[in-house]
């Protein structure tokens, strides 16, 4: 690391805490979260932005962190699955997925939880299919995942 590396740092907000990141040291947000902050819930899947395993929220919008440079998130709020599962809505999503036995390997679930959370936060009329538009599950539990999210959406609508 060169002596000027500190001057290259930018401020990012991760799970409501201000952090420092060096865009020259971290190629993308996913690697920064996993390797620098040890937030390993964000998974590396395809590394092309096609599978959704690396989904995080940036200012409450679901994005694929493998395709997002660290420099692009200066002063923005990044929310990971680790934070989401501690919220009432996040807990509800996780409980529904468990109730419907919606995981086999579970590798895709962190991204699915983040995407579902974003859909419930942002969509005027949330929809399970829309929530999972950019998330792939290769284990064959997609129908159970959809059922779990449909149940959460129904409960969410009834409460609002």
N, C-alpha and C positions, 0 to 999 in steps of 0.2 A: 504494500500500500504506500503510495507516495505521500509526501508531507502535506500536499495541498488537497488531499482527499476530503478532509473535513469541510473545506470551503465549497465542495461540490454537493454537499448534502442538502436535501430538501426535507421539509416537514410533511408528513402524512399522518392521518388520523386513522388508527386501526383499532376497531372495537372500543371506540370512545376514548382512546389514549393517544396523545401526540407522540409520534415516533420520528426518528431520523432515518433517512434512506439515501443511499448514494446511487443515482441512476447509472453511473458508469460501472458500478460493481455488480448490479443486479439486472439481469437481462429483461426480466418481466416481473409482474406483481406476484405470480404464483411462486416463483423461486424465492423472492424476497420473503413472502409469508412463511414458506416452509423452511427455508435454510437460515434466514436471519432471525426470525421471530419464533421459530419452532411451532408454528400453527399448522400442523400437519393434517388437519381435517380437509383442507383444500388439496385435492388430489391431482396428480398429473395423469391424464388419460392419453388422448391422441396428440396433444401439444399443437393442434391445428385449429382449435376453437370449434370443433365439431361435436364433441361428446358431452360437454357440460360438467365433467367431473371437477373441473377447477373453478366452478362458478362462485363468485363472491358478489356482494353488493357494493357499488360505488355510488354514493349519494342515493341510496335506496333503489338503484337500478341494477338488475342482474346482468353481469358481464362475465365473459370468459377471461380469467386472469392470466392464462397462458398467452393471450394475444394483446395484453395491455402492458405498455412500458411503465416502469416505475416513475419516470419523469412526467408521465401524463396524469398522475394522480396527486400532484402536489396540492396540499391543503384540502384534499377531498376526503370524505368519510368512507373508509373501507370497512365493511362488516363481513366477518367470516362466520362459518357454521358454528364455531366454538361460542360465539356470542349469541347467535340466534337461538341455539338450543336452550339457553338460559332465560329466554323470554317466555311469557305465557303462550303466545301464538306458536313459537318454535317448539315448545313442549307439547302442545296439542298436535302439531304435525308429526313429531317423532312418535307420540303415543298411538296415533292412527296408523302409521306405518307398521309399528310393532303389532298392533291389534290385528291387522290384516296379513301378517306374516309376509310383508312386502320385500324382504331382503333375503337373498341367498348369499352372495359374497359380500354385499354391502358397499362395494367400492364406489358405486354411483350415487349412493344415498346422500352424502353431504351436499353435492351439487343439486340434487333434487330438493332437499330441504330448503336450500337457499332460494332456488327458483320458485318453489311453492310459496315461500314466505314473501318474496317480492310480488308475486301475483296477487296475493291477498292484501298486501299493502297498497298496491298501485292500481289495480284494475277496478273499475266501477262495477263490473259484473264478472268476478273471477271465474275462471274455467280451468279445470284440471288439465285438459288437453293443451290449452294455451300455456299453462304453467310449465309443462314438460316439453314444449316445442323444441328446445335446444338441449335436451338431456336424453342420453341413450342408456338403456339397461340391457346388457347382453345375457343376463341370467334367465330371462323368460318370466320375470315377475311383473312385467309392465302393467298387466291388467289389475294386479293387486295394488300396485302403486297408484294407479288411476282411481281405483275404488277408495283407497285410503284418503286421497286428496279430495275426492268428491264429497266424502263424509265431512272432512274439515271445512270445506267450502260451505256445505249446507249448514253446519253448526255456526260458522262465521256469519253467514247471511241472517240466520235466526237471531243472532245476538246484536246485529246492527240495525 
